[in-house]
Each structure stands twice: as C-alpha cells, then as structure tokens.
Amino acid sequence: MNDASAGAARHTWIRERIAQVPRVRLALTPTPIEEAPNLSRALGGPRIFIKRDDLTGVAFGGNKLRNLEFRLARTMAEQPDTVVVGLDIQSNSARQTIGACNKLGLKTILVLEGTQPEIVQGNLLVDYLLGADVVFAPTREAQRAALDEHAARVRAAGGRPHILNDNPMFDVASALAYLETTVELLEQMERAGVQPNALYMSSSGKGQAGLVLGKRLTNAGHAVHGVTATNEFHVPSRTAAIANETLQVLGLDMRVTEDEILNDAGFVGAGYGIPSEASVEATRLFARTEGVILDPVYTGKAAAGMIAHIRERRYGKDDVLVFVHTGGTPAVFTWNTLWL
C-alpha cells in the first residue's frame, strides 16, 4: 500500500470511528480552504491557507455548529422541547446554539453572565433576532442558579428542559468535531498539492484537542499551535484531558500527554473578551489583504499569534501554514469604534 492509499485508509478509519457517535447534521461541510497570497506577501512568507469554518451556515456560522452536531444529538436523546444554556454576553456559542435549536424545533432560554448592556449589538443582537428568551445573571454562581430555576419552571409548566451546560458531550463534542475537521483539511491540502507545516487555531482546549488527535491518528507531520484568548484555564493540561476523554469515547487505547500540546498564552492581552493592539492589527491585516473578517477577541488573537511567529522567522518562505478561522464575525460590530 502506497502512502496515499495508507492515508486514505486512515481517514476512512477515523470517520468510521466518529460515525459510531450519535450526531445531528447542522453545519455546511466541508468548509472551503483558500490560499491567502496577499497576506503571505505582506508578511514576507510563508504560504498561508485559511480554513473557512466561519462559513458553516446557521446564524453566521462558526466552529460551534460542528460541535453542536454531537452535543445536541445527546440532547435530542432526552426528547426535550426547551434547551437552557448559560454563556457569556457576547458568546459566539450562544448565537450558534440558538440557531441550531431553531433548526431542531427547540425553544431556547439563554442565561448570560453579566448585566444587560445599554446598546444591544453584536452576538447579543443576533440572540434576540433568533428569538431566544434572554436572561441576565450578575455572577457565575447566579447564572448556575438561574439555569436550574428556569429548567424547573419549564418542567413545572409541563415542558421538557435540557440544561446544555450539563451535557456530557460538551467538551468531547468539540474534539470530535475538530478531529473530523483535520481529516477534511488534510484531504483538501492534498488536492491542492501541498502539505502543511503547522495549523493555527484559537484555543481554550476543546477544539485544539481534536486537532492534536487528528495529527496523531493520521500520522501527519505538521505542528498544532493553539493560541489562547483566556487565562481562565491552564490550556495544555485541559487540552490533553479532553483529548484523552475523547479517545475513550472512540474506544481507542491511547494517551495524549500535556507536553505534546503547543499553546501560546502570550496574546491574551488585558484579559478575556478584550481586544489587544496585536489582535486589532491582525484583524485589520486579514481584512485589508484578503477581505476575510476575523473578530478581535478570539480569531484576531489567534491570528496575532501566527503573525508574531512568522515575524520571529520561525518559518521559511516555502513553508505552509493553515489558519483555522473559527468564526466570531458579529463581534466586530460590538467593537465598532476600533475600525473608525
């Protein structure tokens, strides 16, 4: 068996493993991959490709739709009529979750940590447009209490609630989704006649776990760089833990160790959800060279990490990088003054 045949066999085997896990189809996949020659030229090389997971479809798209295929399959097994979920005020996950629930005929109660802003824009505006019942809770503890309270109210009224935060597939779903995305991406790169040296992705641990598993299970030679946008977690240990939990779900007797995880925490800036000078520059650069819109708090920080590594001359002009664009476009409207 030649290398191409062996690679195709591994990809088929991975897909067969994933197919054993229940899912509902929501995302428009495969998402396209495109070269970014103007961006590459502006940075003096290497070749850069963008995996357009901002184009997955429902509610402006993004990476969460891939994850929700597995999360909501577990939800639907309970035959609910209402999903109750607690997230951040400008959460990309909230927006995509409501859209996905609409597709599945489910009501959504969205409990957001914080106070209602005076100006409703960005993801929050889309949450209202999609028709969720939006509730605000001042603290994480109050948010947890509100989740339970609203689920109890639905139950008392004769409904069937499901609290998505308690879904046992919450983390593993992301890793499964991006294991599958790795296979998709590698096949697209093979058709383009190139092999990547490194993948870059915004990471809090869940999606990066899938890319790490994809590298391991396909025997690919590229590096997987996560760039974190939060200091809330120690991302390498979280990534390894989620990867190992996912291996158990897939029935694979393997282990991922923390020292395998490449994660750069140097681009968080002032904190989670706050744009940085580097993320704003990266967002502008993608927009003004390739017409690709990032957001300044997740994908912008990941792009800033990749750009910094290029400027540090970690890569030659002939190397190939893939930037996994996980979405977040509505956030540019929340931070509208940055672009004026």
N, C-alpha and C positions, 0 to 999 in steps of 0.2 A: 504494500500500500504506500503510495507516494505521500508527500507532505500535505498536498491539497486534499487528497482523499481522507487522510487521517484527521485533518482539521474539520472537514465536513462531518465526519463521523462523530467527533467530539461535540460539535454544535448540535447535531441531532440528538445525541445522548442527553445533553443538558436540557434541551427543550422537552424531551420526554420526561425527565425528572420533574421539571416545573409543571408540566401538564397534569401531574398527579395531585396538584394542589388546587382546590376549588377557586374559581375566579368568575367574575362577570366582565364582559367586554365593554369598555368605556372609551379608551384612548384611540386616537387615529394613529396607528403604527403600521409599518415602520416610519419613523420621522426622518426627514431628509438630512443629509450631511452635505455641507458645502465648503469649498475651499475659500479662504479669506486672503486673497493675494495682496489687496491694498493694505490690510492690517499688517501682514507679514513684511511688506515693503517699508511701511512706516517704522517698524521695529528693527529693520535690518536683518530679517530672517528670524527663525526658521520658517518652514511651511506650516501654516495653521489651518486646521479644518474646524468647523463648528457643527456639532451635533445638535440639531434644532428641536430639542424637547420642549421648547416654548410653543411648539405647533401641534400639540396633542389633541386639540379640539375644544372640548367643553369649557365654557366660561373663561375664555382667553388662554386656555391650555396651561401646560407646565408639567413638571415631573410628578406631581401628586396624583394625577389621573392614572398613571401606570401603577402607583402604589394602591390606589383605591380599588383597582380591579380585584385585588386579593383581600383587602380589608373589608370591603362591602360584600364580597362573597360570603365571608364569615358572618357578617351582619344579617344578610338575607336568609341564612340558615335558621335564624330565630323568628323569621316571618314578622318583622316589626312593621309599624306604619309610620314611626317617627324616629329620627336619629337626633340625639342630643350630643353636642360636641363642644368642648372648651378649647379655645385657641387665643391667639393674640389679636389685637385690634386690626392690624394691617396684615393679617396672615394670608399668605397665598394658599395654604392648605384649606382654610375656611372657604374661600371663594370656590375652589375646585370641588370641595366636598358637597357644598350646597348644589352646585350644578349637576354633579353625579347623582345625588339623591333625587333631584328633579327628574333625571332620566329614568330612574328606577321607580318613580311614583311614590317617593317617600317625603314626608314633611321634615323640615329641619329646624331645630331650636339651637341657636348659636350663642354660647355664653363666652363673652370676650372679657379678658382681664384688663381692667383699666376703667377710665371714665369716658363717657361719650364726648367726642371732640366737637367743638363749635362748628367746624366745617367738615362735612361728610364727603370724603373723596377717596380715590384710590380703591384698594380692595374692599374697604368698608362700603363704599358706594355700590359696588357690584354685589355685595352681600344683600343689600336692601333690594336692589333690582331683581335679584334671583328669588326673592320672596321669603327669605328665612325670617323666623321670629328671633330678633336680635336682643340679647340681654347683656347688661354690663355688670361686672363684679369687680370691686376695688382691689382685691388681693388674690393671690393664688389659692389661699385657703377658702375665701369666699366663693371663688369660682367653683371649687370642688363641691362645696355645699350646694351651690345653685344647680350644678349638674344633677345631683341626687334629688333635689327638690323638684325640679322640672320633670324629671323622669317619673317621680311619684305622682305628680299632678296628671301627667298623661295616663298613667296606669289607673288612677282613681276615676278618670273620665271614661274608662273602658278602652283606652288605646294600648298599644304595644311598643314601648320605648326601647331603644338600644343606645347605651352610652358608648360612643365610639372610642373615647379615651381608654376604656376598659377592654377594648377589643384585643384578644390575644395575638392577633396578627399585626398589631400596629407598627412594630419595628421590623419584623421579618418581611412584611409586605414590601417595604422599600428595598430591602436587599434582594428579594426575589425579582422585583421589577428591574433592578439595575444589573443583576446577573444576566437576565434576558437581553437587556439593552446592550451589554458588552458583546454578546454574540451578534446581534443586529449590526452594531457598529463595525466590528471586525469584518463581517461579510461585505459591508459597504466599502470599507477601505480596501479590501482585497479586489473588489470590482474596479476600484479606482487605480489599482496597481501600486499601492503604497502600504507600508506598514508603519504604525505609529511608534514613536519613541516614548511618548508619555500622554496620559489623559489627565485633564484638569477638571475639577468639579467643586462647587460649593458644598461643604460637608458639615453636618453635625453628627455624622457617624452612620446613619441608616443607609443612604444611597451609596456612600463610599464602600460600605461593606459588600454590596453587590458587585461593584467594580473590582474589588480585591478578589472576591470569589471567581469572578469572570476571568481575571488574569490567571489565577491558579488552575482553574478547571480547563481552560483552553491551552495551557502551557505557553501563553503568549509572552513575548519578551519586553513589553512596554512597562513603564512605571505608572503607578496610580497616585496622583497628587490630589489630596483634599485640601481645600483652603477654608478654614472655619470662619464663621461670622459671629460666633458666640463664645464667651468664656464660661458658660454655664456648665459645660461638661469637659472632662478630660477625653478629648475625641479619640485618640488612638485606642485607649482601653475600651471605650464604648463601641468603636467600630469592630474591634476583634470579638467582643462579646456578642454583638448582633450577628456577625458572620458565623460564629460557632452555633448560635441558636438556629440560624438558617440551615446550616449543614445538617443539624439534627432533623429538622422538618423534611429535608430532602433525603434523609436516610443514608447520609454519607459519613463514613468513619474517618474524619479528618479534623485537624485543628488549625486555626489561624492564631498566631501569636501577636502580641502588641507591637513587637519590634518589626513586624512586617509592614506596619501602617505608616505611610508618609503623609503627615498632616501639618500644615503650616498655620500656626495661630498668630502670626505676626501682622495680620491685616484686619483684625477686629476693629482697630481704631478706638474711638471713645466708648464703644460698647455695642451691644446687640441692637439691631434696628436703627443705628445711627450712621449715616453716610460718613465716609472719610475722604480726605483730599485725594488719596490714591484711587478709591472706588469711583469718585466723581470723574477723575481723569480717564479711568478705564472705560466708564460708561460712555463718555463723550467720544473717546477714540473709536470704539466699536461702531457707534452711530455715524460718525463722520467719515469713516473709511469704508464701512461695509453696509451701512443702513440697517444694522442689527441693533435692536433696543434691548439693553440689559436693565437691571434695576440697581440702585446704588447701595443696597444693604445685603444682598446675597450674591447674585451673579456678578455684580460690579466688584465686590471684594475678591471673589474667586479669580476674576479676570485680572485684577490688580496683582494678585499673587503670581499668576502666569507671566504677566508683563515684567514684573520685577525679576523673575528667574531668567527671562530672556535677556534683560538688560545686564544681568550679572554674568552673561556669556556662558550659561550652563549648556547651551545648545549651539550647534553649528548651523550654517545656512541650509544645509541639506537635511537636517533633522525634521521630523514631522510631529506636530502636537495636535491633539484634539481637545477642544474646549467643549464640555458638555453644558449646553445652555438649558438650565432647568426652569426658565420662565421668570415670572415675577413682574411682568411688564406694567401692571397697573400702579406699582409703587412710584413710577416716575411722576405721576400726577400728584401724589401726596407730597413729594419733594419738589414741587414745581418751581420754586424760586432759585433752585440750583442751576437751572438751564437758561435763565434770563440774562 
